Amino acid sequence: MHFVNKKYYMLFLLLLLSINYGQSLVQVDDFGNFNQSTSFSFTTAGFFYVADKESNEIVKIDTLGNIQKIIGGYGWSQSTFDFPADVYTNILNVFVADYNNNRIQTFDKDLNFLYEIKNDKINFRYPTCVATSNQGDIFILDSDNKRIIKLNSKGEFQNSIGDFDAGEFQLNAPEKFCVDDQFNLIVINKKQLFIFDQFGTGLNKIKLDFNPININSFFGNIVLVDSNAVYFGKLNDQNEIKFSKQQLRVDNEINDALLFNSKLYVLTNNSIIVYQVIGYSE
């Protein structure tokens, strides 16, 4: 009798399932040893930046699980944090939403401190998310005032998005947002997604039948997560998304996820789990 390697046998079964039932996932890796992650950001150079709220640290780690650098610890001075709620990289710089310190800290790709954006100059409190545009504009989710503020590359206030004067696009419970490859802002607002262009004009609303806790966009793939599942799809020309749902059944809660090169990277409390996605066209 010939014995078949269990890993390849499972892969064969999942390939059959994908032919008959659509997308399937095969776990191919699991790395990292975090305390209580909140979010991550990824670069095509192969590095993750992970925010850990329990240790108040930002961890730079490669896709093989090798830690490149760790910064942080509890505090309010440069390169320390009090609840890093979100981390975002645009390849050149890394931005951290330092929630309880009411500021955004900015670092270079090697996590050397550059500058901070504080609320004593711009009126925002308890930032939960941060991202940038191709023009260098900085978007910050001001959770206290339930809006997104837009700053230029010099950190000067430009306008607010989803504020009280936004009419039907006023945000009442913004959780997280992402900037897609067309530089639209896609905002989680309870069981809806609000879509704005980068100038703050409301484009569309998408109703959901679940409560997402985080959102990511990478090379056109939009990924939403709740505590035990991921949903992924693409924003089309009508600003609509048809999501595919995948149950992961992991031991820890899911905090973030992104899709790149047919691999789904899932951030749990303690590690990054990597799945090969079968049957999904990017």
Summary of the structure (lengths in Angstrom):
residues: 282
radius of gyration: 19.0
end to end distance: 40.1
largest distance: 73.5
contacts: 920
relative contact order: 0.14
helix: 8%
strand: 51%
